[in-house]
Amino acid sequence: GLKVDFNRLLVEVDKPFIGTVEYLFKGRFYRLLREVSEAITYWGGWSGQSVNMRASGIKAVLNLDDRQRINRLRDKDGGGCMLQWLQWSEREGKKISDEALMFYQKADIMAKRYMDSKVSQYLTPEKLMHYLIRQKRESYPSHKYSSILNQYEDYLSMCVRLDKHMDDEMVYRPRELKRRHDEASEECRIRQEELRAKANKEEAERKAQEMREKYPGYEGLLQEIKAKYEYANDTYRIIVPENFAQITEEGMNLHHCVGNTERYFDRIVSRETYICFLRKVEEPDKSYYTIEVEPGGTIRQHRGMYDEEPEIEQVKPFLKLWQKEIRKRMNAKDHELAKNSRSKERRV
């Protein structure tokens, strides 16, 4: 009756791995075992970093020395997400409540994401949990918690860029996140327009050169993926931008933060995700949706005007066709990039 991916388990022949699988089963770590089975790749090996599948002994397997934390993981049928938070708790010497563990597991928000984010500089995991719950209730009722966290991360990045007083709680923890996020995005857009109005040809080239030096090979990478990711039917088309300026302009046109924060460019250069534009065929030059897509075709975000999703139900069938086309065009290198991208987004 245990729900695991038996086909993938049959693929893996590594003896230490198989022994640990049996150990997890006998130890009643059922959710963790299911997630481990789903992480096995058909081309060999498995993805994920939180569980040491070749280790000996439960402490080494789970990277936890505290038996109480191990028991909490078992008793709450925790998976990789909960395990990662317990590892964080032990490593940092900080407590984390059962409520927070269950919340982050259900929301699928990993501890690594928290640690790598600016959010960790301002809110503890407990405070972040309560903040996300409140924002969902008051401003984002239809959004997932991970999506609300995206909005919060983008907001903080824009505040830093706008030289806000980040030691002020009213700045780093606004009561109305959506309104303040939209205001910051608009302020970034206005600032961009002011810079553009003042810039001459020489200044524009200097700025472009700065970006080429900061992200070497970036524009060449966009040209490289163009043939693989561009796609169209009678209603919609996907366009790959050609340079930094186009992505910045896209964010300005749609009043969202893509192009206003550098983390998207970092992901592009590392080939974790790419930015593409969705257009209506009848309006090819009008910004409609910005798509953040992984090398394997998994869509992380699709953002329209002011981060809304206009006509999304009409758009989804086309996006699914596009994803299928991407997967047809993938080669061995693309599969490896897709695996790495998945492990960065969600680590078991």
C-alpha positions, 0 to 999 in steps of 0.5 A, spaced: 500 500 500 505 504 500 505 509 494 512 509 491 515 510 484 516 502 483 518 503 476 524 508 478 526 503 484 527 497 479 531 502 474 536 503 480 542 498 481 546 501 486 547 496 492 548 502 498 542 506 495 537 499 495 540 498 502 538 505 504 531 504 501 529 498 505 532 502 511 527 508 510 521 503 509 523 499 515 524 506 519 517 508 517 520 514 513 514 513 508 513 520 504 521 521 504 522 514 501 516 516 496 520 522 494 527 519 493 523 513 488 521 519 484 528 522 484 531 516 480 533 518 473 532 513 468 538 515 465 542 513 471 543 516 478 538 520 482 537 527 484 537 531 490 541 533 496 538 532 503 538 525 503 545 521 503 543 515 500 550 511 500 551 513 508 550 507 513 546 509 519 540 513 520 543 519 522 548 519 516 543 518 511 538 524 514 544 528 516 541 529 523 545 528 529 539 529 534 535 523 535 529 527 537 529 531 530 529 524 527 523 522 531 519 528 529 521 527 521 518 520 522 512 521 526 510 527 522 511 523 515 516 528 513 519 528 506 525 532 503 522 539 505 521 537 512 528 534 512 531 540 510 528 544 515 530 540 520 537 540 518 537 547 518 534 547 525 540 543 527 545 546 523 543 553 525 542 551 533 535 554 532 528 551 534 522 550 529 515 549 531 511 543 528 506 548 525 512 551 521 514 544 519 507 542 516 506 549 513 513 549 509 512 542 507 505 543 505 507 549 501 513 546 498 518 551 500 525 548 501 529 551 507 535 552 502 530 557 498 529 561 505 537 561 506 539 563 499 533 569 499 534 576 502 528 574 506 532 570 511 535 577 512 529 580 515 524 574 517 525 568 521 521 562 518 516 563 523 515 570 522 515 568 514 510 563 515 505 568 519 506 573 514 505 569 508 498 566 511 496 573 512 498 576 505 494 570 502 488 571 506 488 579 505 491 580 498 493 573 494 487 569 495 488 565 489 496 564 489 500 559 492 504 560 498 511 559 493 508 564 488 507 569 494 514 568 496 516 570 489 512 576 490 516 578 496 523 576 494 522 581 488 519 586 492 525 586 497 530 586 491 526 592 488 527 596 494 534 594 495 535 597 488 531 603 489 535 604 495 530 604 500 531 604 508 532 596 509 532 597 516 525 600 517 520 594 518 515 598 514 519 597 508 522 590 509 515 587 512 509 591 508 502 590 511 500 590 504 505 586 500 501 587 493 500 594 493 507 596 495 510 591 490 506 594 485 508 601 487 516 599 487 515 596 480 512 602 478 517 606 481 523 602 478 519 603 471 519 610 472 526 610 474 528 606 467 524 611 463 528 617 466 534 613 465 532 612 458 530 619 456 537 622 459 541 616 455 544 618 449 547 613 444 554 613 447 551 612 454 547 606 452 552 602 449 556 603 455 551 600 459 550 594 454 558 593 455 557 593 462 552 588 462 556 584 457 562 584 462 557 582 468 554 576 464 559 574 459 556 570 453 549 572 455 547 574 448 550 569 445 546 564 449 540 567 447 541 566 440 543 559 441 536 557 444 532 561 439 531 555 435 529 550 440 524 555 444 521 559 439 514 556 437 508 559 434 501 557 432 495 561 429 493 564 435 500 565 439 507 565 439 513 564 443 519 569 442 526 569 445 529 575 447 535 577 443 539 582 449 538 585 456 535 591 454 529 587 451 528 583 457 528 590 461 523 593 456 518 587 457 518 588 465 517 595 464 511 594 459 508 589 463 509 593 470 512 587 473 519 585 476 522 581 471 528 585 468 528 589 474 532 584 478 538 581 476 536 574 479 533 572 473 539 574 469 543 569 474 539 564 472 539 565 465 547 565 465 547 558 469 542 555 464 537 554 470 531 557 467 530 562 461 526 568 459 521 568 453 516 572 451 509 570 449 505 574 444 498 574 440 500 573 433 495 578 431 499 583 436 506 581 435 510 587 438 505 588 444 507 585 450 503 579 453 506 574 458 513 573 460 515 566 461 520 563 466 522 556 463 526 551 465 531 547 460 526 541 460 520 545 458 517 546 466 514 553 466 516 556 473 512 563 472 508 566 467 506 573 468 502 578 465 500 585 466 501 587 473 503 580 475 496 578 473 494 572 468 489 575 463 486 569 459 490 564 462 485 558 461 485 560 453 493 560 454 494 554 457 493 549 451 498 553 447 503 553 453 502 545 453 503 544 446 509 548 446 512 544 452 511 538 448 515 541 442 521 543 447 521 536 449 522 533 442 527 538 441 531 536 447 538 533 446 542 529 452 545 536 454 538 539 455 536 533 459 542 534 464 541 541 464 533 540 466 535 535 471 540 540 474 535 545 474 530 541 478 535 540 483 536 547 484 528 549 485 526 543 489 531 538 493 529 532 496 
